[in-house]
Amino acid sequence: TVQDQVERIATLFDSHLEVISDVRDLYRDRVALEREYATKLQALTKKAVDKKSKMESSFVVGDDPTKAWDERTLRQSTLNTAYDGIIQSMTNTAEDHVNVAEVLTSQVVDVLKALGRKNEETKKKEMQFFQKLVSDRDRTYAERLKYDEECGEVDLHRQKQGRAHDDRHAERIARQADQQRNDMLNCKNSYIISIEVSNKIKAKFYNDDLPGLEDVQLLQSRLVERFTKILQHAQALQSNHLDVLKSRLATVERFLAEVNPSKDQDLFSDHNIRPFSAPNDWKFEPCAFFYDTETLSVDPAPKVFLQNKLNKSRSKLQELRPVIDNKKREVEQFAKLEAAYDAERSLGNADEITESYMESRHQLVHFGSSECILNAEIEAISAAVGDDLGAQRPHSFKSSSFSIPTTCGYCQTSIWGLSKQGKTCKVCGISVHSKCELKVPADCQQGGASRSSSMLSRKSTSASSRSTIASIVHTKYHFLAPAVLKTPSPSSFVQPAYEEEVSYPTARVIFDFKATSEFELSVTDGATVSVLEPDDGSGWVKVSDTRGNDGLVPATYLVYGEDSAPTPTPSSFKSPGKEQGSGQYVRVIYQYEAGGHDEIGLREGEVIELSSGPTGGQHYGDGWWEGFNLIGQKGIFPSNYVRCIPLSIRRR
């Protein structure tokens, strides 16, 4: 027991009451947060319900089902049921937060407030009692002071009596002195008695009364115990709240565990059954003003073209088949690896394996399409030419540029230009236009059938070029990792006969010229034209204008070189060697990695400008388009990986 420390003990009690008040404020603010969270969660779930109601049927039976459906149909979808469970769980959770806010207010905040108020009143009563004890003690102490005052009065009367021996009031003064002395003696007696009383009161005050006031252990213990029980009850309320929230999550987990994609797909299929028949095969349709049959022409010149194309297709098919076999094995190995990762998630990230598996499947499909195209070409041409395969001494043509006019070995017209618009046989030296390559008979004077396959086909992909994906699969299943072959791109097997876009030198017209026949071209002074064929000594040059019309003009009407440059325009500052696009744009919808030197990689969201020309853009080949990326690189890419951008959107 701390003696004579009532005020300090009262201050300690006040501190406990302040702690109770602070904790009450803490829970009050917690209740406010619970209510705010519940309000926001209710708004969120309401928004989710509205969104779900608008698209619920779309992900269950589709946008255009062929079979009637109702709410019972929607409830048959396991994914829809799980979605409902998530929303309902959040709705119930919002109510749970409202409920816990209510009970915390009524059973914690309000109770703490009542506890603090009650103990504050108890403390005030105890302090009032303490003040009364102190005042009673001080009143007893005051009795001693009265005796001192009486002694002073007796001494004063004694002095007066000593000075008044001969005074006529001496007798009266003597009586007063005696009376004062008696009063002093009475006061003395009272003082002595009060001393005894004060000692007794002091002993009682310090030994009995103060210890009773100072020993507030029972009162404070009850306060702390009651405070602790209230907080324990608050924890129990929150624990129950968490248990309820866990039950909400467990319900959602049960719904999610019951999601059955196969069942949902069957439900969708049942409501989207439509009659289907494959499109009819295309048939040959003769030109409206020129009658012809659907048989391939095997006249001498067309037969040469067919023989060369057949030889090239067979060479490409011979190269393609081992590539397809390797790609099939790669797909099978990736499938096994994907199954292993799905069965044991601890092996690593299955997404990388799945992406590689899907990419290999895509490549296999493209290779299969190339094989189908080549087989169709071989079958059609073989049926037409039979065993007549020509000389079987194919030329080894390679793309070339010509800084001076060179005569084409087939059409006898000039090949001219630094761009690769022509080809030269590296064996016999004959030069032809790219468009004339397949028209030249396969009778290379220094060639032979023994080397034809090696000259016209690519080098077969060998096992030495293999690289495995073991670098990304560090598991006990590494033996399943397929060997990824550095194969040619699928598009390289179905490229058109001439793939370079021809560009021609330009000249400026210095005189107006009016065409006088259908073989001539009208031009005006200052116009810029492309020189298709130079002057062959006749004094005429074949040119084309900016509208694509071509014809002959007098050679003396043109100037070349620096004098031919037109008046500078903003567009004239483009790079002189840069090929121009068609002005038609596409947006990439799937990422694609370039598989060959003639391809360009695609990034999702990227914008590509299609190239121009008869073999550019959408005219490149089956399933492949050609274009320029944002940094000016030209190449081909799968057409089903992009989507055309409408003109109205480009204008905006």
C-alpha positions as CSV (number, residue, x, y, z in Angstrom):
1,T,0.0,0.0,0.0
2,V,1.3,3.4,-0.9
3,Q,0.9,5.7,2.2
4,D,-0.5,9.2,2.0
5,Q,-0.7,9.2,-1.9
6,V,-4.4,9.6,-2.4
7,E,-4.0,12.3,-5.1
8,R,-1.4,10.3,-7.1
9,I,-3.6,7.2,-6.9
10,A,-6.5,9.3,-8.2
11,T,-4.3,10.5,-11.0
12,L,-3.4,6.9,-11.9
13,F,-7.1,6.0,-11.9
14,D,-7.8,8.9,-14.3
15,S,-5.1,7.5,-16.6
16,H,-6.9,4.2,-16.7
17,L,-10.2,5.9,-17.5
18,E,-8.4,7.8,-20.3
19,V,-7.1,4.5,-21.7
20,I,-10.6,3.1,-21.8
21,S,-11.8,6.2,-23.6
22,D,-9.0,5.9,-26.2
23,V,-9.8,2.2,-26.8
24,R,-13.5,3.1,-27.2
25,D,-12.6,5.7,-29.8
26,L,-10.5,3.1,-31.6
27,Y,-13.4,0.7,-31.9
28,R,-15.7,3.6,-32.8
29,D,-13.4,4.4,-35.8
30,R,-13.1,0.8,-36.6
31,V,-16.9,0.6,-36.8
32,A,-16.9,3.6,-39.2
33,L,-14.5,1.8,-41.4
34,E,-16.6,-1.3,-41.4
35,R,-19.6,0.7,-42.4
36,E,-17.7,2.5,-45.2
37,Y,-16.3,-0.8,-46.5
38,A,-19.7,-2.4,-46.5
39,T,-21.2,0.6,-48.4
40,K,-18.5,0.4,-51.1
41,L,-18.8,-3.4,-51.4
42,Q,-22.5,-3.1,-51.8
43,A,-22.1,-0.6,-54.6
44,L,-19.5,-2.9,-56.2
45,T,-21.7,-5.9,-56.1
46,K,-24.6,-4.0,-57.5
47,K,-22.5,-2.9,-60.4
48,A,-21.3,-6.5,-60.9
49,V,-24.9,-7.7,-61.0
50,D,-25.8,-5.2,-63.6
51,K,-22.9,-6.1,-65.8
52,K,-23.6,-9.8,-65.4
53,S,-27.3,-9.5,-66.3
54,K,-26.3,-7.8,-69.6
55,M,-23.9,-10.5,-70.8
56,E,-25.0,-13.6,-68.8
57,S,-26.5,-15.3,-71.8
58,S,-23.5,-14.5,-74.0
59,F,-21.1,-16.6,-72.1
60,V,-23.6,-19.4,-71.5
61,V,-25.5,-19.9,-74.8
62,G,-23.8,-17.4,-77.0
63,D,-25.1,-14.2,-78.7
64,D,-27.3,-15.9,-81.3
65,P,-28.5,-19.3,-80.0
66,T,-30.7,-21.5,-82.2
67,K,-32.6,-22.9,-79.2
68,A,-34.9,-21.2,-76.8
69,W,-33.5,-20.7,-73.3
70,D,-34.6,-19.3,-69.9
71,E,-33.3,-18.7,-66.4
72,R,-33.1,-22.5,-65.7
73,T,-30.9,-22.9,-68.7
74,L,-28.5,-20.2,-67.4
75,R,-28.4,-21.9,-64.0
76,Q,-27.2,-25.1,-65.7
77,S,-23.9,-23.5,-66.5
78,T,-21.3,-24.3,-63.8
79,L,-19.3,-21.2,-64.6
80,N,-22.4,-19.0,-64.3
81,T,-23.2,-20.7,-61.0
82,A,-19.7,-20.0,-59.8
83,Y,-20.0,-16.4,-60.9
84,D,-23.3,-16.1,-59.0
85,G,-21.6,-17.5,-56.0
86,I,-18.8,-14.9,-56.1
87,I,-21.3,-12.1,-56.3
88,Q,-23.6,-13.5,-53.6
89,S,-20.6,-14.1,-51.4
90,M,-19.6,-10.4,-51.8
91,T,-23.1,-9.3,-51.1
92,N,-23.3,-11.4,-47.9
93,T,-19.9,-10.2,-46.9
94,A,-21.1,-6.6,-47.1
95,E,-24.0,-7.5,-44.8
96,D,-21.6,-9.3,-42.5
97,H,-19.5,-6.1,-42.2
98,V,-22.7,-4.1,-41.4
99,N,-23.6,-6.7,-38.7
100,V,-20.1,-6.7,-37.1
101,A,-20.3,-2.9,-37.0
102,E,-23.6,-3.0,-35.2
103,V,-22.5,-5.5,-32.6
104,L,-19.2,-3.7,-32.0
105,T,-21.2,-0.5,-31.4
106,S,-23.7,-2.0,-29.0
107,Q,-21.5,-4.5,-27.2
108,V,-18.2,-2.8,-27.1
109,V,-18.2,0.9,-27.8
110,D,-21.4,1.7,-25.8
111,V,-20.4,-0.7,-22.9
112,L,-16.9,0.9,-22.7
113,K,-18.6,4.3,-22.5
114,A,-20.9,3.2,-19.7
115,L,-17.9,1.6,-17.8
116,G,-15.9,4.8,-18.0
117,R,-18.8,7.0,-16.9
118,K,-19.6,4.7,-13.9
119,N,-16.0,4.6,-12.6
120,E,-15.6,8.3,-13.1
121,E,-18.6,8.8,-10.7
122,T,-17.2,6.3,-8.2
123,K,-13.8,8.2,-8.2
124,K,-15.6,11.5,-7.6
125,K,-17.4,10.0,-4.6
126,E,-14.2,8.7,-3.1
127,M,-12.4,12.0,-3.5
128,Q,-15.3,13.9,-1.9
129,F,-15.1,11.5,1.1
130,F,-11.3,12.1,1.3
131,Q,-11.8,15.8,1.4
132,K,-14.3,15.5,4.2
133,L,-11.8,13.4,6.2
134,V,-9.1,16.0,5.7
135,S,-11.4,18.8,6.8
136,D,-12.4,16.9,10.0
137,R,-8.8,16.2,10.8
138,D,-7.9,19.9,10.4
139,R,-10.8,20.9,12.6
140,T,-9.5,18.8,15.4
141,Y,-6.0,20.3,14.9
142,A,-7.6,23.7,15.3
143,E,-8.6,23.1,19.0
144,R,-4.9,23.4,19.9
145,L,-4.7,26.9,18.6
146,K,-7.6,28.0,20.9
147,Y,-5.5,27.2,24.0
148,D,-2.7,29.4,22.8
149,E,-5.1,32.3,22.3
150,E,-6.5,31.9,25.9
151,C,-3.0,31.8,27.4
152,G,-2.3,35.1,25.6
153,E,-5.4,36.6,27.1
154,V,-4.5,35.5,30.6
155,D,-1.0,37.1,30.3
156,L,-2.6,40.3,29.0
157,H,-4.9,40.5,32.0
158,R,-2.1,39.8,34.4
159,Q,-0.2,42.7,33.1
160,K,-3.2,45.0,33.4
161,Q,-3.7,43.9,37.0
162,G,-0.1,44.6,37.9
163,R,-0.5,48.2,36.7
164,A,-3.8,48.8,38.4
165,H,-3.0,48.4,42.2
166,D,-4.3,51.9,43.1
167,D,-6.9,52.1,40.4
168,R,-10.5,52.3,41.3
169,H,-11.1,49.4,38.8
170,A,-8.5,47.2,40.4
171,E,-11.2,44.9,41.9
172,R,-13.0,44.6,38.6
173,I,-9.7,43.9,36.8
174,A,-8.9,41.3,39.4
175,R,-12.2,39.5,38.8
176,Q,-11.6,39.6,35.1
177,A,-8.1,38.2,35.5
178,D,-9.5,35.4,37.6
179,Q,-12.2,34.7,35.1
180,Q,-9.7,34.8,32.3
181,R,-7.5,32.4,34.2
182,N,-10.4,30.0,34.7
183,D,-11.1,30.2,31.0
184,M,-7.5,29.5,30.2
185,L,-7.6,26.5,32.5
186,N,-10.7,25.3,30.9
187,C,-9.2,25.8,27.5
188,K,-6.1,24.0,28.7
189,N,-8.2,21.1,29.7
190,S,-10.0,21.2,26.4
191,Y,-6.6,21.5,24.6
192,I,-5.2,18.5,26.4
193,I,-8.4,16.6,25.7
194,S,-8.2,17.7,22.0
195,I,-4.6,16.5,21.9
196,E,-5.8,13.1,22.9
197,V,-8.6,13.3,20.5
198,S,-6.3,14.6,17.7
199,N,-3.9,11.8,18.3
200,K,-6.7,9.3,18.2
201,I,-8.1,10.9,15.1
202,K,-4.6,11.1,13.5
203,A,-4.1,7.4,14.2
204,K,-7.4,6.5,12.8
205,F,-6.9,8.8,9.8
206,Y,-3.5,7.4,8.8
207,N,-4.0,3.8,10.1
208,D,-7.6,3.2,9.1
209,D,-9.2,5.8,6.9
210,L,-6.4,6.7,4.5
211,P,-5.4,3.0,3.9
212,G,-9.0,2.4,3.0
213,L,-8.9,5.2,0.5
214,E,-5.5,4.5,-0.8
215,D,-6.1,0.8,-1.2
216,V,-8.1,1.2,-4.4
217,Q,-6.7,-2.2,-5.7
218,L,-10.1,-3.7,-5.5
219,L,-11.8,-0.9,-7.4
220,Q,-9.1,-0.6,-10.0
221,S,-8.9,-4.4,-10.4
222,R,-12.6,-4.5,-11.0
223,L,-12.2,-1.7,-13.6
224,V,-9.3,-3.5,-15.4
225,E,-11.0,-6.9,-15.3
226,R,-14.2,-5.5,-16.7
227,F,-12.3,-3.6,-19.3
228,T,-10.4,-6.8,-20.3
229,K,-13.6,-8.8,-20.5
230,I,-15.1,-6.3,-22.8
231,L,-12.1,-6.4,-25.1
232,Q,-12.1,-10.2,-25.0
233,H,-15.7,-10.1,-26.1
234,A,-14.8,-7.7,-28.9
235,Q,-12.1,-10.2,-30.1
236,A,-14.7,-13.0,-30.0
237,L,-17.1,-10.9,-32.1
238,Q,-14.4,-10.2,-34.7
239,S,-13.3,-13.9,-34.7
240,N,-16.9,-14.9,-35.3
241,H,-17.0,-12.3,-38.1
242,L,-13.9,-13.9,-39.7
243,D,-15.4,-17.3,-39.4
244,V,-18.4,-16.1,-41.3
245,L,-16.2,-14.6,-44.0
246,K,-14.3,-17.8,-44.2
247,S,-17.6,-19.7,-44.7
248,R,-18.4,-17.3,-47.6
249,L,-15.0,-18.0,-49.2
250,A,-15.5,-21.8,-48.7
251,T,-18.8,-21.6,-50.5
252,V,-17.2,-19.9,-53.4
253,E,-14.4,-22.4,-53.5
254,R,-17.0,-25.2,-53.6
255,F,-18.7,-23.5,-56.6
256,L,-15.4,-23.1,-58.3
257,A,-14.5,-26.7,-57.7
258,E,-17.7,-27.7,-59.5
259,V,-16.9,-25.7,-62.7
260,N,-17.0,-28.2,-65.5
261,P,-15.9,-26.8,-68.9
262,S,-17.1,-29.8,-70.8
263,K,-20.6,-29.6,-69.3
264,D,-20.7,-25.8,-70.2
265,Q,-19.5,-26.5,-73.7
266,D,-22.1,-29.2,-74.2
267,L,-24.7,-26.7,-73.0
268,F,-23.5,-24.1,-75.5
269,S,-23.4,-26.7,-78.3
270,D,-26.9,-27.8,-77.5
271,H,-28.2,-24.3,-78.0
272,N,-26.1,-23.5,-81.1
273,I,-26.7,-26.4,-83.4
274,R,-26.9,-25.2,-87.0
275,P,-26.9,-27.1,-90.2
276,F,-23.5,-27.0,-91.9
277,S,-22.2,-28.1,-95.2
278,A,-18.8,-27.3,-96.6
279,P,-18.6,-24.6,-99.4
280,N,-18.8,-25.9,-102.9
281,D,-15.5,-26.2,-104.8
282,W,-14.6,-23.4,-107.1
283,K,-15.1,-24.0,-110.8
284,F,-13.4,-22.5,-113.8
285,E,-15.4,-19.6,-115.1
286,P,-14.4,-18.5,-118.6
287,C,-14.0,-14.8,-119.4
288,A,-17.2,-13.2,-120.6
289,F,-15.6,-12.1,-123.9
290,F,-13.1,-14.9,-124.4
291,Y,-14.2,-18.6,-124.5
292,D,-11.9,-21.1,-123.0
293,T,-11.9,-24.5,-121.2
294,E,-10.8,-25.5,-117.7
295,T,-7.9,-27.7,-118.9
296,L,-4.4,-26.4,-118.5
297,S,-2.7,-25.1,-121.6
298,V,0.1,-27.4,-122.7
299,D,1.2,-25.3,-125.7
300,P,5.0,-25.1,-126.0
301,A,5.5,-21.8,-124.1
302,P,2.9,-22.5,-121.3
303,K,4.3,-26.1,-121.0
304,V,7.7,-24.7,-120.2
305,F,6.2,-22.6,-117.4
306,L,4.4,-25.7,-116.1
307,Q,7.4,-27.9,-116.3
308,N,9.6,-25.4,-114.4
309,K,6.9,-24.8,-111.8
310,L,6.4,-28.6,-111.3
311,N,10.1,-29.1,-110.9
312,K,10.3,-26.3,-108.3
313,S,7.2,-27.5,-106.4
314,R,8.6,-31.1,-106.2
315,S,12.0,-29.7,-105.0
316,K,10.2,-27.7,-102.3
317,L,8.0,-30.6,-101.3
318,Q,11.0,-32.8,-101.0
319,E,12.6,-30.3,-98.6
320,L,9.3,-29.6,-96.8
321,R,8.5,-33.2,-95.8
322,P,11.4,-33.8,-93.4
323,V,10.6,-30.4,-91.9
324,I,7.0,-31.4,-91.3
325,D,8.1,-34.8,-89.8
326,N,10.4,-33.0,-87.3
327,K,7.7,-30.5,-86.5
328,K,5.2,-33.3,-85.7
329,R,7.7,-34.9,-83.4
330,E,8.3,-31.6,-81.7
331,V,4.5,-31.1,-81.2
332,E,4.1,-34.6,-79.7
333,Q,7.0,-34.0,-77.3
334,F,5.6,-30.6,-76.3
335,A,2.2,-32.3,-75.7
336,K,3.8,-34.9,-73.4
337,L,5.7,-32.2,-71.5
338,E,2.6,-30.1,-71.1
339,A,0.7,-33.1,-69.7
340,A,3.6,-33.7,-67.2
341,Y,3.5,-30.1,-66.0
342,D,-0.3,-30.1,-65.7
343,A,-0.1,-33.3,-63.6
344,E,2.7,-31.9,-61.3
345,R,2.6,-28.2,-60.9
346,S,5.7,-28.2,-58.8
347,L,7.8,-28.8,-61.9
348,G,7.7,-25.2,-62.9
349,N,5.8,-22.7,-65.0
350,A,3.5,-24.6,-67.4
351,D,2.6,-21.4,-69.3
352,E,5.9,-21.3,-71.1
353,I,5.5,-24.9,-72.2
354,T,2.0,-24.3,-73.3
355,E,3.1,-21.2,-75.3
356,S,5.8,-23.2,-77.0
357,Y,3.4,-26.0,-77.7
358,M,0.9,-23.7,-79.3
359,E,3.6,-22.0,-81.4
360,S,4.8,-25.4,-82.6
361,R,1.2,-26.4,-83.5
362,H,0.7,-23.1,-85.4
363,Q,3.9,-23.7,-87.4
364,L,2.9,-27.2,-88.1
365,V,-0.5,-26.0,-89.5
366,H,1.3,-23.5,-91.7
367,F,3.7,-26.1,-93.0
368,G,0.8,-28.4,-93.6
369,S,-0.9,-25.7,-95.7
370,S,2.3,-25.3,-97.7
371,E,2.4,-29.0,-98.3
372,C,-1.2,-29.0,-99.4
373,I,-0.5,-26.2,-101.8
374,L,2.5,-27.9,-103.3
375,N,0.7,-31.2,-103.6
376,A,-2.2,-29.5,-105.4
377,E,0.2,-27.8,-107.8
378,I,2.1,-31.0,-108.5
379,E,-1.1,-33.0,-109.0
380,A,-2.7,-30.4,-111.3
381,I,0.5,-30.0,-113.4
382,S,1.3,-33.7,-113.6
383,A,-2.2,-34.4,-114.8
384,A,-1.6,-31.9,-117.6
385,V,2.0,-32.6,-118.7
386,G,2.2,-36.3,-117.8
387,D,5.7,-37.6,-118.2
388,D,6.9,-34.7,-120.4
389,L,9.1,-33.0,-117.8
390,G,11.3,-31.2,-120.3
391,A,15.1,-31.2,-120.5
392,Q,15.5,-31.5,-116.7
393,R,18.6,-29.2,-116.6
394,P,17.2,-26.3,-114.6
395,H,19.0,-23.0,-114.3
396,S,20.5,-21.8,-111.0
397,F,18.9,-18.4,-111.0
398,K,19.9,-15.8,-108.3
399,S,18.6,-12.3,-107.9
400,S,20.8,-9.6,-109.5
401,S,20.8,-5.9,-110.1
402,F,21.8,-4.3,-113.4
403,S,23.5,-0.9,-113.4
404,I,23.5,-0.9,-117.2
405,P,20.8,-2.2,-119.5
406,T,21.0,-6.0,-120.1
407,T,18.9,-8.0,-122.5
408,C,16.6,-10.5,-121.0
409,G,17.4,-14.0,-122.3
410,Y,13.7,-14.8,-122.7
411,C,11.7,-11.7,-123.8
412,Q,14.7,-9.9,-125.3
413,T,13.8,-6.6,-123.6
414,S,16.1,-4.7,-121.3
415,I,16.6,-5.3,-117.7
416,W,17.7,-2.1,-116.0
417,G,17.9,-0.9,-112.4
418,L,19.8,-1.2,-109.2
419,S,16.9,-2.9,-107.5
420,K,16.8,-6.7,-107.8
421,Q,14.3,-6.9,-110.7
422,G,16.2,-9.6,-112.6
423,K,18.0,-12.9,-112.1
424,T,21.2,-14.4,-113.5
425,C,22.0,-18.1,-113.8
426,K,25.3,-18.7,-111.9
427,V,26.1,-21.6,-114.2
428,C,25.5,-20.6,-117.8
429,G,25.3,-16.8,-117.2
430,I,21.9,-16.1,-118.8
431,S,20.0,-13.1,-117.4
432,V,16.2,-12.8,-117.3
433,H,13.5,-10.7,-115.7
434,S,12.2,-12.1,-112.4
435,K,8.8,-12.5,-114.1
436,C,10.5,-14.5,-116.9
437,E,12.3,-17.0,-114.6
438,L,9.8,-19.8,-115.0
439,K,9.3,-19.2,-118.7
440,V,12.9,-20.1,-119.6
441,P,13.3,-23.8,-120.7
442,A,15.2,-25.9,-118.2
443,D,18.1,-26.6,-120.6
444,C,21.1,-25.0,-118.8
445,Q,24.0,-25.9,-121.0
446,Q,26.3,-26.6,-118.1
447,G,23.7,-28.0,-115.8
448,G,22.3,-31.4,-115.2
449,A,19.7,-33.4,-113.4
450,S,22.3,-34.6,-111.0
451,R,22.5,-31.2,-109.4
452,S,19.1,-29.8,-110.1
453,S,17.7,-30.7,-106.7
454,S,20.6,-29.1,-104.9
455,M,20.4,-25.9,-106.9
456,L,16.6,-25.4,-106.9
457,S,15.9,-26.5,-103.4
458,R,17.1,-25.3,-100.0
459,K,19.7,-27.1,-98.0
460,S,17.9,-29.7,-95.9
461,T,17.7,-28.9,-92.3
462,S,20.2,-31.2,-90.5
463,A,20.3,-32.4,-87.0
464,S,23.3,-30.2,-86.3
465,S,21.0,-27.2,-86.4
466,R,18.9,-28.5,-83.6
467,S,18.6,-26.7,-80.3
468,T,16.6,-28.0,-77.4
469,I,14.4,-26.2,-74.9
470,A,16.2,-27.9,-72.0
471,S,17.4,-24.5,-71.0
472,I,13.9,-23.6,-69.9
473,V,13.0,-27.1,-68.5
474,H,15.2,-27.9,-65.5
475,T,13.2,-30.9,-64.2
476,K,13.3,-34.6,-64.1
477,Y,11.1,-34.6,-67.2
478,H,13.8,-32.9,-69.3
479,F,14.0,-36.0,-71.5
480,L,10.5,-35.0,-72.9
481,A,11.8,-31.6,-74.1
482,P,11.6,-31.6,-77.9
483,A,14.4,-30.6,-80.2
484,V,13.4,-27.3,-81.8
485,L,14.7,-27.2,-85.3
486,K,15.8,-24.1,-87.1
487,T,13.5,-24.7,-90.0
488,P,12.7,-22.4,-92.9
489,S,9.6,-20.2,-92.6
490,P,6.3,-21.8,-93.8
491,S,5.9,-18.9,-96.2
492,S,9.2,-19.7,-98.0
493,F,7.7,-22.8,-99.6
494,V,4.8,-21.0,-101.3
495,Q,6.4,-17.8,-102.4
496,P,5.3,-16.5,-105.9
497,A,7.5,-17.0,-108.9
498,Y,9.0,-13.6,-108.6
499,E,9.1,-11.9,-105.2
500,E,11.0,-8.7,-105.7
501,E,8.9,-5.6,-106.3
502,V,10.4,-4.0,-109.4
503,S,11.4,-0.4,-109.3
504,Y,12.6,1.6,-112.3
505,P,14.7,4.7,-112.9
506,T,12.8,7.9,-113.4
507,A,13.0,10.7,-116.0
508,R,11.5,14.1,-116.5
509,V,9.4,15.1,-119.5
510,I,10.6,18.3,-121.1
511,F,8.1,18.5,-124.0
512,D,4.4,17.8,-124.3
513,F,3.6,14.6,-126.3
514,K,0.3,13.5,-127.7
515,A,-0.1,9.8,-128.3
516,T,-1.1,8.9,-131.9
517,S,-1.6,5.1,-131.4
518,E,-2.5,2.7,-128.6
519,F,1.1,1.8,-128.1
520,E,2.1,5.4,-127.2
521,L,1.6,7.4,-124.0
522,S,0.5,11.0,-123.7
523,V,2.8,13.0,-121.4
524,T,3.0,16.7,-120.4
525,D,6.0,18.9,-119.8
526,G,7.4,18.6,-116.3
527,A,5.8,15.2,-115.5
528,T,7.9,12.5,-113.9
529,V,7.8,9.0,-115.5
530,S,9.3,5.6,-114.8
531,V,11.5,4.2,-117.6
532,L,10.4,0.6,-118.1
533,E,12.5,-0.1,-121.2
534,P,15.4,2.2,-122.5
535,D,15.9,3.3,-126.1
536,D,16.8,0.3,-128.2
537,G,18.0,2.4,-131.0
538,S,14.5,3.1,-132.4
539,G,14.4,6.5,-130.7
540,W,11.5,5.5,-128.5
541,V,11.4,4.7,-124.7
542,K,8.7,2.8,-122.9
543,V,7.6,4.6,-119.7
544,S,4.8,4.6,-117.2
545,D,3.2,7.6,-115.5
546,T,2.0,8.1,-112.0
547,R,-1.4,6.7,-112.8
548,G,0.0,3.3,-113.9
549,N,-0.5,3.8,-117.6
550,D,2.4,2.8,-119.8
551,G,3.5,3.3,-123.4
552,L,6.1,4.7,-125.8
553,V,7.4,8.3,-125.9
554,P,10.2,9.9,-127.9
555,A,13.6,9.4,-126.2
556,T,14.5,13.0,-126.9
557,Y,11.5,14.2,-124.8
558,L,13.1,12.9,-121.6
559,V,16.0,14.0,-119.5
560,Y,17.7,11.7,-116.9
561,G,20.0,12.3,-113.9
562,E,19.9,15.4,-111.8
563,D,18.1,17.4,-114.5
564,S,15.2,15.1,-114.2
565,A,14.5,16.0,-110.6
566,P,11.1,17.8,-110.3
567,T,10.4,20.8,-108.1
568,P,11.0,19.7,-104.5
569,T,7.9,18.7,-102.5
570,P,7.5,17.5,-98.9
571,S,7.3,13.9,-100.1
572,S,10.5,14.2,-102.1
573,F,12.6,14.3,-99.0
574,K,11.9,10.6,-98.3
575,S,14.9,8.2,-98.5
576,P,15.7,7.6,-102.2
577,G,15.9,3.9,-101.8
578,K,12.9,3.4,-99.6
579,E,10.0,1.4,-101.0
580,Q,6.6,2.9,-100.8
581,G,3.6,1.4,-99.0
582,S,0.1,1.0,-100.4
583,G,-1.6,3.3,-97.8
584,Q,-3.6,0.4,-96.4
585,Y,-2.9,-0.5,-92.8
586,V,-3.6,-3.5,-90.6
587,R,-3.4,-3.9,-86.8
588,V,-1.7,-6.9,-85.2
589,I,-4.0,-9.0,-83.1
590,Y,-1.6,-11.9,-82.2
591,Q,2.1,-11.9,-81.5
592,Y,4.3,-13.6,-84.1
593,E,8.1,-14.3,-84.2
594,A,9.8,-14.1,-87.6
595,G,10.7,-17.6,-88.7
596,G,12.9,-16.6,-91.7
597,H,14.9,-13.7,-93.2
598,D,11.9,-12.8,-95.4
599,E,9.5,-12.4,-92.5
600,I,9.0,-9.7,-89.9
601,G,8.0,-10.2,-86.3
602,L,4.6,-8.9,-85.1
603,R,3.8,-7.4,-81.7
604,E,0.2,-7.2,-80.5
605,G,-1.3,-3.8,-81.2
606,E,1.3,-2.8,-83.7
607,V,0.3,-1.1,-87.0
608,I,1.7,-2.5,-90.3
609,E,1.4,-0.7,-93.7
610,L,0.9,-3.2,-96.5
611,S,3.2,-3.0,-99.5
612,S,2.1,-2.1,-103.0
613,G,2.5,-3.8,-106.3
614,P,1.0,-6.9,-108.0
615,T,2.8,-9.3,-105.6
616,G,2.8,-7.1,-102.5
617,G,0.4,-6.5,-99.7
618,Q,-2.6,-8.9,-99.8
619,H,-1.5,-10.3,-103.2
620,Y,1.7,-11.9,-101.9
621,G,0.6,-15.5,-101.5
622,D,-2.0,-17.8,-99.9
623,G,-2.2,-17.0,-96.2
624,W,0.7,-14.5,-96.3
625,W,0.7,-10.7,-96.7
626,E,3.6,-8.3,-97.1
627,G,4.1,-5.0,-95.4
628,F,6.3,-2.5,-93.6
629,N,6.6,-2.2,-89.8
630,L,7.0,1.1,-87.9
631,I,10.8,1.2,-88.4
632,G,10.5,0.6,-92.1
633,Q,11.5,-3.1,-92.2
634,K,9.8,-5.0,-95.1
635,G,8.7,-8.6,-94.8
636,I,5.8,-11.1,-94.9
637,F,3.6,-12.3,-92.1
638,P,0.6,-14.6,-91.6
639,S,-2.6,-12.8,-92.8
640,N,-4.7,-14.3,-90.0
641,Y,-2.5,-12.6,-87.3
642,V,-3.7,-9.1,-88.4
643,R,-7.0,-7.2,-88.9
644,C,-7.5,-4.5,-91.5
645,I,-8.1,-1.0,-90.2
646,P,-11.1,0.6,-92.0
647,L,-10.5,3.8,-93.8
648,S,-13.0,5.7,-91.6
649,I,-10.9,4.8,-88.5
650,R,-7.7,5.9,-90.2
651,R,-9.2,9.2,-91.1
652,R,-10.2,9.8,-87.5
